[in-house]
Amino acid sequence: MSILLSQELLISTVLVVLGSLYCLYLRASSRSKNQSVLPTNWPILHMFPSFVSNLHNLHDYFTLVLAGSGHSFRAHGPPGTRMRFFITCDPANVRHIFTTNYANFPKGTRFADTFDIMDGSLFTIDGEPWRRQRAKVKGLLGSPRLVANMVACCCSKVENDLLPLFSHMSSTDTPFDMQHLMSRLMFDLAAMPLFGVDPGLLSSEMPPMDVAVAMDTVMEVGCFRHMMPSSFWKLMRWLNIGPERKLNAAHTLLRRFIKEMMERRKIKTGQVNNDDEEEGVDIVSSFLDDPYYANDDLFRAIIIGYMLAARDTVGTALTWIFYCLAQNPNIVSIMRNELSPIASHKVVAGVGTMVIFEPAETKSLAYVRAVLYETLRLYPPAPTELKTVVADDTMPSGHEVHAGDAIFISLHSMGRMEGIWGKDCLDYNPDRWLSKDRNSLRYVPSHKFLAFNSGPRMCLGKDIAVMQMMTVVASTLWNFDVHLLEGQSIEPKASCILEMKNGLMVKLKKRDV
């Protein structure tokens, strides 16, 4: 270990310990005053204590600070930690970062280091490797066979696993954690087109969710790494202590899961070939057939990156959708009115038979889609985006950024800014997305609504994600009323994904339709 690195580690460790102790005072003080404090530039520690003391409610803290500082502000940590941040939710800045001067704001090595389990995947890379991999994924998701397979997997899962499970919960009046079930559902729906094998987390056996928990750990520790000097968490990783010890165990679980799924895939493929039937469509095959991805570490990184992107974003969004709708029965009634003409044409055989809405039937439903977008506005599954500055630049807001700075774009704050969405920005109002005739969605630029990213990195899986959400939400709300249990505390985890810290406890009641 070099002398320079040793000194940096020592400085970081001492300052983090001092900062952590000091932030206890700040946190207690802010609670006693029942108000948050804007970042204070303390001697030596600078703004670091303010961020550490608000890790438990970082997204709300960013929103408060950004609202009071014109949608953007600069921050930095103690000397020697290389912590220089520019934090923004200004749409003009977002357009500059994601589109106008895109090449100057890559993900960067800091981001790749933070999510090292996915290093080399589309999620973390820049430049030519990113362009090559994105072109490959774009081609895959443009395959009619693969898309048809993903649609079939979604409909089958909802019809054969999710709705029967909901029916059982309803008939027995059993409360359950909706977030937990959405996580199981989306884990299966992410893995099935990937490996061509159903992990069965949503099956009647309800197997352990160790691998899904490991994915949660990656995002939780990722949030911790974002807010700490890199030398500090790297020292913890070297010593295998604290969150890094937990993350190391999660990495081991994820690698083991991929190995097991590949073995199950191999067995299934052999059986299909032996039966002389057409082999099923899976994403893994296209990477196995490409020599460029022959490296085992790169292959695993790509698989884990896909699983996290496909499971976390949609599963989290679904949980927040049900949370919002359970509090807005009038909005649910409007959704059902829009679904009613489709349901009336379905042949329902027998009392208690469930109605499932196929993607082709719901694709043009403007109001249901508006509900999804309104939820994503207020509760974006990925509440922040991280970029790195390559060369000095000046933002449209007038702020200067310098090479090596980290840029945090707060999607969570953007949806709560009166200057962006109007005086009713905190209201849950799907109507804001509708055209005057209410038959279509009005245009909202991606630099204002960033849930599916913007510019060259626009989400390739947007249509698949919307299809899955609309199928699950429409089929659930037509067949059941969703009721929140009273007395629960709804707040986000300290994570890079906006999961609920305590889950979402609900009860269902079967509708007579």
N, C-alpha and C positions, 0 to 999 in steps of 0.2 A: 504493500500500500504506500503510495507516494506521500512525501511530507505535506504537500499542498492539500491532498485529499484528507489526510489525517487531521490537519488543522481545521479544514472545513467541517468535517464530521464533529470535531470537538466543539467548535463554535455553534453549530446547529443544535447539537444535543443540549448544551448548556442553555442556549436561548429558548429552545422549545420547553425545557423544564421550567425555566423562569416564567415564560409566557403562559404555560399551562396553569401554574400556581396563581399568577396574576389574574388570569381570566376568570378564576373562581370568584374573585372579588367583583369583577365587572359583571359577571352573570347574576350574582346575588344582588348587586346594586341595581341592575336594570330591572330585575323582577320586583324589587321593593318599590321602585318608582313606577312600575307597570308601564314602562315604555322602553323602546329600543334606542340605542345610542348610535349616531352616525360614526363611521370609522374615525378614530382619533389618532393623530400622528404622535405616538408616545416616544420619548427618548429611547434610543437604541432599538427597542422592540418594534417601533413604528406602528403599523396597522395590524400586525400579526395577532395580538391578543383579542382584538375585536372579532376577527374571523374565527379564531379557535373557540371563543366563548359563545359563538352563535352557530356552531356546527350542528346543533340539535334542531335549529330552524333556519338553516342557511338560505333556503329559497325565499322565505318570507322576509328575511333580513335584507337580501339583495333587492327585493321589491321595494322595501321601505327606503333604502339608500338611493336606488335609482330614481324613484319618484321625487325625491328631494334634491336630486343633483342634475336634473335635466336629461335623464335617461342614460347617462354615461359618467364614469369616474375612474380615476387611476388609483392604484394602491400598490404598496410594496411592503416587504417583510424586513427582518433584521439584516444588517450587513453580513455578507458572507454566505447568505442562503440563496442568492440569485432569484429571489421571489419578487418579480415585477409584473404586475397585472394591469390590464385595461379591461374593465367590466362594462358591458353595454347591453341595451335592449332597443337602441335607436334603429328603426327600419332603414334609414339612410346609411348608417354605418354597416348594418347587416348586408345591404346590397353591395356596398363597396368591398366588404370582406369576402363575400361568397360569390360575387359575380364580376364586378368591375375590375378589381385588382386581385383576382382570385389567386394567381401564382405567388403572390407575396404573403399569403396566409395559409400555409399547409397545416396538416395535423402536427407534424414535427416530431422530433425524437422524444420530447417530454411525454407526449401522448402515447407513443409506442412503448416507452418504458413503463408507463403507468399500467397499460394493459398488455404486459409482456406475454401472457398466455395466448394472446391473439396476434402477436407480432408477425407480420407477413400477410395477414388477412386484409380484405378490402376495408375493414373497419379502421385499420391503423396506418396504412401505407400512403405514400404520395408518389408523384412523378410517373415514370414509365411503368413500373410494376403495378401501380394503381390503375393506369389506363388499360393495361393488358388484362388484368383480372376483372375490371369492370366490364370490358367488352365481352369477356367470356360469360359472366353472370347475366349480362343483358341478353345475350344470345340464348342462354338457358331459359330465362324467364319469358322469352318470346316464343318458346316452343309450344305449339298448341297441345302436344301430347302431355307435356309436363304440367301445363296450366290446367288441362282437363283432369289430370290426376290429382292435383292439389284441390280442385273444386270437389271432386268425388270424395277425397279424404275428409274434407271439412263437413260435407253433408252427411257422410256415413257416421262420423264421430258424433255430430249433433243428434242425429236421429237414433242411433243405436246405443249411445253411451250417455250423453249429456241429458237429454230429455227424459229417458227412463230414470236416471238418478234423481233429477229434479222432481219427477212424479213421486218417487219413493219418499223424498224429503217432505213433499207437500202432504202426502197421505198420512205420514207419521207425525206431522207438525214438528219436525226436527230442525232446530237452528243449525246453521253451518257457516263456514267462512267462505264467502264467495271468491275472495282473492285466491285462496288455496285451490279451489276447484278450477278457476280460470288458469292458474299456473299449470295444473295437471293437464288441462285440455290443450293449452298451447304448446306444452312440451311435446305431447304426442303429435300435434299437427306440424310442429317444426321438424320432428325426427322422421315422420313417415315419408315425405317426399325426398328427404335427404338420403336415408338408408334403404327405403323400400320396406321397412320393418316398423311395426307398431310397438313402441315400448310398453303400452298398456297402463300408463299411470292413471288414466281415467276409467279403467276397467272396474268391474265389480269387486275385484280382489283388493284394489287400492294399495299397491305395493309401496314401499318406502320411497321418499322423495329426496334421497341423499344427493343425487346429481343436480336436481333443481335447486336445492339449498346451496350447493357448491357454486352454482351460477350466481345466486344472490350474493354470495360472499365476494365474488370477483367484482361486482358492482359496488358493494359497500366499502371494500378496501380501496377500490379505485377512487372513491370520493375522499377517503382519508389521505391517499397519496396526493391527490390534487391540491389539498390544503396544507400539506407539509413540505418542508424543504426536501428535495429528492435525496440529499445525502442522509437525512434523518431516517427515512423509511428504508433506504438501502442498507443502512447500518442494522436496522431491525431485521431486515431480511437475512443479512449475513449472520446475525446472532440467532436467527429463527425464534424471535420472541414477538409477543403482542399480536396485532392483526396480521403480521407477516407469517406467523406460525399457522394461523387459521387459513390464510390464503394458500400456503404451501400444501396443506392437506386437501384443500379444494382442487388445486391443480392436479394432484395425484388422482383424485376421484374422477375428474373430467377425462383424463387420459385413459383411465381404466374403462370408463363408459364407452369411449370411442372404440377401444379394442373389442369390447364385448359386442357392441352393435355391428362392427365389421364382421365378426365371427357369425353372428346371427344372419347377417345379410348373405354371407357366403353359403351358409347352409340353405337358406331359402332359394338363392339363385340356383344352387345345384338341384334342388327339388323341382324347381320350375323347368329347368333344362331337361331333367330326366323325364318329366311328364310331357315333354315335347310341346310346351305351351310358350306363348310369347312372353319374354322376360318383362317384368314391370319397369316402369320409368323411375329412376332415382338420380339425384344430383351427383352423388358420389361417383357414379360411373364415369361421368364426363371428366372429372379431375383425375381419376385413376388412369384414364386412357391418354392423358396429356403428360408427356415426359417432363415438361416444365415444372410440374407440381409433384415430382417423384420424391422429393425430400420429405421424410416422415414428419419432421417438426413443422414444416410449412403446411403440409396436408392437415395435420391436427389443428393448427392455428386457424385455417380456413373453416374447418368444420365447427370449431367452437365459436368462432365469430358469427357464422350463420345461425347457429342454435340460439345464441344470445340475442341477435337481432330479431329473429323470427318469433321467439318465445316472449322475451321481456316486453317489447314494445306493445304488442297486441294484447297480451295477457293483462298488462298494467292498465291499458286504455279501457278494456272491457270492465275491469273492476270499478274504475271511476265513472264509467257510463251508467252502470247499475246504481251506483251511489247517488249520482245526480238525478236519475229518473225516479228513484224511490222517493225522493223529496218533491217531485213535480208531477203528480198524477194527471194534471191537465195536459202536460206535454205527452205523457203516455197515451192519453185518449186521442190526441191528434195523430200520433203514430199509428194507432190501431185503426183509425178511420182511413188512413192511407193504405194500410195493409188489407183492409176488409174486402175490396174487390178481388184481390188475389185469392184470399182464403175462401171466398164464396164459390170459386170455380174448382176447388179441390174436392175430391171425393173422399169423405171421411167414413171409414168403415168401422162402425161400432162406437158405443159410448166410451169416452175417455181416450180415444185415439188422438195422438198429437198431430198438429199441423206443423210441417216444416216448410220454410220458404227457401226455394232454390235461388242461387245467385242471379240467374238469368231473369228471375221474376222481380228481384229487389233492386237491380242495377239502376233503374231510372227513378227510384223513389227519392224525391228531392228532400222531403222533410226528415226522413230517417237519416239520410246522409248529413243533413244540417245538424242533427242531434250529435252525430259522431264528431263533426268538426267543432261544434261549440264546446264539447267536452275536451277535445284536444287543445283548444285555445286556452282553457283555464287549467287543465291538468295534462300538459305534454309529458308523455312517458319518459323522454329524455329531456329533463328540464334545463340542462345547460349544454352548450357546445364549446369545445376548447380548440383554439387555434394558436399558432406560433407566428411571430413577426420575423420575416427574413431580412428586410431592409427598412430603414427608417421611413415613416410615412405620416401623413396628416389625414385624419378622419374627416368626413363631411361635417361632423359636429364641431370640428376645430381642434380636437385633442391630438396631440402628437404621440405616436407610438414608436418604439425603438427596436432595433434588431435584438432578438432574444426575448422580447416581452411575450408573456402569455396573455391571450385574449379569451375572456369568458363572455359568451353570449347567453344571456338569461332568457330562455324561452318562457319560463314560468312568469317572470316579471313582465315580459312583453304583452302577455295576455291580460295583464292587470293595470295597464297604463291608460289613464283617462285621455292623455294626449294622442293615443293611438286608436283606441276603441270607443271613445266617448264617455259621457258621464255614467252610463250604465255598464261600464266595463266589468264590474264585479258581479253583475246579474247573469244568471244562466238563461240565455235567450236565443234559441235556435233560429228565431225569425230574422236575426241580423244577417244570416247567410242566404236568405231567399230573395229572389228577384221580386219585382212589384206584383207580377201575376202569381207568385208563389209556386210556379210550376218548374222552376229551375233554380240552380245556385247562382248567386252573383259572383263576379270575379273578385278575388282577393289575392294580391300578389304574394308570392312565396316569401319575400323578404319581410312581410308583415305577419304572415302565418307560416311559421318555420317548422311545423310538426313533421313535415316530410322532407326537411332540408331545402336547400335552394341552390341554384346555379349548377355547375358541373357535377356536384355530388347529390343531386336530387335523388330521393329514395327510389331504387329500382323496383322494390317490392310494394309500392304504394297500392296498386290495384288489387294485389293479392290480400294485403292487410285489410283494406276496406271491404273486400268481399267476405273475408272471415268474420269481421266485426258485424257486418250487416246480417249475415246468416245467423250468427249466435244471438244477437240482440232481438231481431225480428221474431225468430222462432221461440225465444224465451218469453218475450213480453206478450205475444199473442196467446200463449198457453198458460201463463202464470202471472199473478200479481206478486211483486217483490216488496217486502216490508223490512225496514231496518230495525234491528233490536235497539231499544232505548239504552241510554247510559254509556255507550261506547265512545272512546276517544279516537277521532279520525285525524291522523297527522302523518306526514310523509316520513319514511326512513331517512337516515343520513346515508344516502346512496346516490349513484349516478343514474339510477332509475327511480321514478316517482312511485315506488310501492308504498302501501300503507303500513305503518309501523306495527299496528296491532291487528291487521286484517280487516275484513268487513263482514260482520256477523249479520245474517239475514234469515228470514223465514219466507217460504213460498206458499201461495194459496192457488190451487188449480182453478182456472176460470171455466165457467159454463158457456161455451161458445158453440 
